[in-house]
Amino acid sequence: MVYLVSGGRVYLYFMMNYGRGEFWEHRNRQRIGAAYTDDPEGEWTRLPDPVIDITPDGFDSLMTSNPAVTEMRDGRFLMLYKAVSAEGPLPRGGSVIIGAAAADSPLGPFVKYEKPQFVNPSDPWSVEDPCVWAEDGRFYALVKDFHGHFTGVKYVWSGSTALFVSENGLDWSPDQEHPLAYRNELEFDNGPASFARLERPQIYLENGKPRFLLCACRFEQDVDAYNVKIPLKY
């Protein structure tokens, strides 16, 4: 889930699905939903339909999930989201890439851009788990790079995390100085630690500046998972 604060209202974007407990059944029925409130501790209103559904003949023809939303300079709202194509053997499906959509309102309707984002030409499983924000007139995104294509670094279980930049939110390229956003390593008071997974990044902003990086982490594969809150310098 991710949230957006705009005009005194809080918007929550989440993954919705249904099924009978089988993993791929639920995964392939994922869609992106939204809810809003004027009081986060009060009642929420949930939209009855997805804000981002599949497009039958599109690059997101199987499922949509993992939304990331930010406000654009012109007052519209940009959403990046994970998209999976149905053009591949089921239940796994085809390409795993990122789609983009924009809307005049945080609740849509979101109009999709036809061109997929962050495409790895050497493997159909390109990236996932986008995080997007606007800062100093540019857009920035963190994404999980499955094969280290953009970062040059690959971890066995979780790929690596790439930093992308864009002037308009649609045409993205790896950051020239720091395409590798961070390694699967953190420094604690008692020393450094490496992780099997350090992913699903989210940026917490204060006064328009990144203040904290939030990640899901796992020290070893198939053990308990945690959240970490990493202070950022700016």
HELIX and SHEET records of a PDB file:
HELIX    1   1 PHE A   23  ASN A   28  1                                   6    
SHEET    1   A 4 VAL A   2  SER A   6  0                                        
SHEET    2   A 4 ARG A   9  MET A  16 -1                                        
SHEET    3   A 4 ARG A  31  THR A  37 -1                                        
SHEET    4   A 4 THR A  45  ARG A  46 -1                                        
SHEET    1   B 4 MET A  63  GLU A  71  0                                        
SHEET    2   B 4 PHE A  77  VAL A  84 -1                                        
SHEET    3   B 4 VAL A  96  ALA A 103 -1                                        
SHEET    4   B 4 VAL A 111  LYS A 112 -1                                        
SHEET    1   C 4 VAL A 127  GLU A 135  0                                        
SHEET    2   C 4 ARG A 138  ASP A 145 -1                                        
SHEET    3   C 4 SER A 160  SER A 166 -1                                        
SHEET    4   C 4 TRP A 172  PRO A 174 -1                                        
SHEET    1   D 4 VAL A 127  GLU A 135  0                                        
SHEET    2   D 4 ARG A 138  ASP A 145 -1                                        
SHEET    3   D 4 SER A 160  SER A 166 -1                                        
SHEET    4   D 4 LEU A 180  TYR A 182 -1                                        
SHEET    1   E 2 GLU A 185  PHE A 188  0                                        
SHEET    2   E 2 GLY A 191  SER A 194 -1                                        
SHEET    1   F 3 ARG A 197  GLU A 206  0                                        
SHEET    2   F 3 LYS A 209  ARG A 218 -1                                        
SHEET    3   F 3 ALA A 225  PRO A 231 -1                                        
END                                                                             
